[in-house]
Amino acid sequence: IDYRLDARYDHWLLDEFQDTNHVQWSVIENLIDEAVQDVSDERTLFQVGDVKQAIYAWRGGDTRLFEDVLARYNSGKEPRIQERPLNVSWRSGHDVIQMVNRVFGDDGALLELKLPEDTRKRWPWKEHRVAGVHDKMPGYAAMLQPQAADGQKVEEEDRFTLVAGILEEIQPVARGLSCAIIVQANRTARDLVDYLRAHSRIPVMCESEISVATDNPVTLALLSLLKAAAHPGDTMAWQHRCMTPFALVFQRLEMNPGRVSADVLRRVFDDGFEATLRHWLDALLSTGIELDEFSRHRAEEFALAARLFDQRGRRDLDEFLAYADRHTVREPDTRLAVQVITIHKSKGLTFDCVLLPDLEGNSMRTVRRGIGVKRGDRRQVEWVFDLPSSDIVRADEVLAEYREEREAEASYEELCKFYVALTRAKYANYLITTPRSKSATSENFIKLLETTPGSDGEIPLTTFGE
């Protein structure tokens, strides 16, 4: 295979190289050797990547491969590889880049955060500059903190409320601006979407995969209708549908639980699930109930999912309920709605304005739990061990050294993750954080923001009341 590929390809272009792992590199290493060491200079290697965006270490991505490649091909008298840093931003304006420089470019703040020395050595900071085309670009960047009423503790919902207020103020969709709310976890994304749909008229869409049957009250009521028909003893399903506007339908049609279940079962057997769902949805609308645009959209998606199931020729209610629970859709990227997206999925994307309401977390040094895997210089496995408690690890010289390496890796990846989050915006960044208490001890990203020099001036800090 190597021989055939080497005979066919002369030029190798490797993008996003910071996410490459050693196993992947080993697959093409021999071919790269042939290209780089070709004395005719008619073959080339071009690799590009940003080691500050290395957010896939958890699946083996290793930024040290850049150093390995340079060392491998530049060890002779005549270097074969030239290195060129790129620190000019073609994405963001001055306001965004100024904040990024202040947060990530100050070694004193990183030292205050007690990041491992190896992390600070690996953090290859060069002052960012803005490309000439963005010289006079308008912009805004600030760190905002909600304040709970009556001295209560600020909760996640307070940050969500602030998000809704900012969206109402800047009206990104009405102004034709692309806008993203970037969070750390899919669960937070779904919770935030639910909150904004309930408390704001700004259209929002979640980039993550969504279950069309379980994220809104209309399809949940239809599911309970099917569950009660399949299992008459499921009193929760029956009580749930009686708490919805379907109770008006049952009352108008003078149908008791038995008649409702029999009707559902007959329609499913005769016409299929899509026709059954549409029948009961029409019956609901005939009572004068008006669905909002989102609920109509979800009901239609649920019906289309049922159509796909009907094509299997199956009529088993339990099988359909399991199918409906698994069926997901990925909502489209559009300027007609604010996007709610995770940091990992935002990588490579650009938005006119970005809101960051999920910057909380544990210590930047927190290591993921699991089996300890010690690797050598070539990332080969040296030993695997089910690590004991932290006290025992710290007491053992070998395990303590391994723990320090893991903490350095974890804190470096955390820096990369938040760097990606803060560099997605073109014009405006809104950092929304919970105020740290005076007794707070967690060495998390919020502490880095609050200890950054100039955070009381160049990085505006605004506290919002209820």
Secondary structure, 3 states (H helix, E strand, C coil): CHHHHHHHCCEEEECCHHHCCHHHHHHHHHHHHHHHCCCCCCCEEEECCCHHHCCCHHHCCCCHHHHHHHHHHCCCCCCCCCCCCCCEECCCCHHHHHHHHHHHCCHHHHHHCCCCHHHHHHCCCCCCEECHHHCCCCCEEEEEEECCHHHCCCCHHHHHHHHHHHHHHHCCCCCCCCEEEEECCHHHHHHHHHHHHHHCCCCEEECCCEECCCCCHHHHHHHHHHHHHHCCCCHHHHHHHHCCCHHHHHHHHCCCHHHHHHHHHHHHHHHCHHHHHHHHHHHHHCCCCCCCHHHHHHHHHHHHHHHHHHCCCCCCHHHHHHHHHHCEECCCCCCCCEEEEEHHHHCCCCEEEEEECCCCCCCCCCCCCCCEEEECCCCCEEEEECCCCHHHHHHCHHHHHHHHHHHHHHHHHHHHHHHHHHCCEEEEEEEECCCCCCCCCCCCHHHHHHHCCCCCCCCCEEEECC
